[in-house]
């Protein structure tokens, strides 16, 4: 059972509508973390922009970035 209820549809929020549509286009579905973060659309958008900036910076090798993501998931109790 999830700790936080997931938001399945974006409703009238333009940030959620854009994010949900982009993930459906990229992955075929909306990712679970996005559904949870959708409770605070502004923070969700900022967090996604931060992640994208880290990815694009090239400061971390892709292999290390993948390990960092797995480690953060483990710290947060996510069996990712």
C-alpha positions in Angstrom: 0.0 0.0 0.0 1.5 3.4 -1.0 2.3 5.9 1.7 0.9 8.8 -0.4 -2.1 8.5 -2.7 -1.2 8.8 -6.4 -2.9 11.4 -8.6 -4.0 9.6 -11.7 -5.3 12.5 -13.8 -4.0 16.1 -14.1 -7.4 17.8 -13.7 -7.3 21.5 -14.6 -3.7 22.1 -13.6 -1.6 23.1 -16.7 1.7 22.0 -15.1 0.3 18.5 -14.4 -1.4 18.3 -17.8 1.9 19.1 -19.6 4.0 16.7 -17.4 1.5 13.8 -17.6 1.2 14.2 -21.4 5.0 14.3 -21.8 5.5 11.1 -19.8 2.7 9.3 -21.6 4.4 10.2 -24.9 7.9 9.2 -23.6 7.0 6.1 -21.6 3.5 5.1 -22.5 2.3 5.9 -19.0 2.8 8.4 -16.1 5.6 7.4 -13.8 4.6 6.6 -10.2 6.9 9.3 -8.6 5.2 11.9 -10.8 1.8 10.8 -9.6 2.9 11.3 -6.0 4.7 14.6 -6.7 1.6 15.8 -8.5 0.2 16.9 -5.1 2.5 19.9 -5.3 2.8 20.7 -9.1 5.2 23.7 -8.7 7.7 21.6 -6.6 7.3 18.7 -9.0 8.2 20.9 -11.9 11.2 22.4 -10.2 12.5 19.0 -9.1 12.2 17.7 -12.7 14.0 20.8 -14.0 16.8 20.2 -11.4 17.1 16.5 -12.5 17.2 17.6 -16.1 19.9 20.2 -15.4 22.1 17.6 -13.6 21.7 15.2 -16.6 22.5 17.9 -19.1 25.5 19.3 -17.2 27.7 16.3 -18.0 29.4 16.7 -14.6 28.5 13.1 -13.6 29.2 10.2 -15.9 26.0 8.5 -16.9 27.1 5.3 -15.1 27.6 7.2 -11.9 24.3 9.0 -12.3 22.5 5.7 -12.5 24.2 4.5 -9.3 23.3 7.7 -7.5 19.6 7.3 -8.6 19.6 3.7 -7.2 21.2 4.8 -4.0 18.7 7.6 -3.4 15.9 5.2 -4.1 17.3 2.8 -1.5 17.7 5.6 1.1 14.1 6.6 0.5 12.9 3.0 1.0 12.0 2.6 -2.7 12.7 -0.9 -4.1 13.6 0.8 -7.5 
